[in-house]
Amino acid sequence: MTELIKSQTHRGEKPSIYFIRDKQGHEIDALIETGPNTFQAAEIKSGMTVTSESFSGLKYWGSQLTEYKLHPWIVYGGETKQEREAATVLPWRDLEPLLERRLSRKVD
């Protein structure tokens, strides 16, 4: 999360990153606003591997927030970018593909 906030701040942008969780524990670690009703939805995992459970929050909220367009991502401790059916998987050291789809929100 810190890297995402730092990246936006260093580019002179107002951070637009949110967290969502309901009473049942369904959550998305980072919702990054990229346009009107459009967000990059990122689950952040510390492990070196990605399991099917890693996608559960993204799948749940994708079915609940139908008025929004969510682009799903998994950020993990591994080394390779992967294109999966449910989301793009990125190593935490290479967040650029995730951050490229941002909405420019310059700080006044």
PyMOL commands that set and color helices and strands:
alter all, ss='L'
color gray80, all
select helices_A, chain A and resi 2-10+52-64+96-99
alter helices_A, ss='H'
color red, helices_A
select strands_A, chain A and resi 17-21+27-35+38-44+69-76+82-83+88-91
alter strands_A, ss='S'
color yellow, strands_A
deselect
rebuild
show_as cartoon
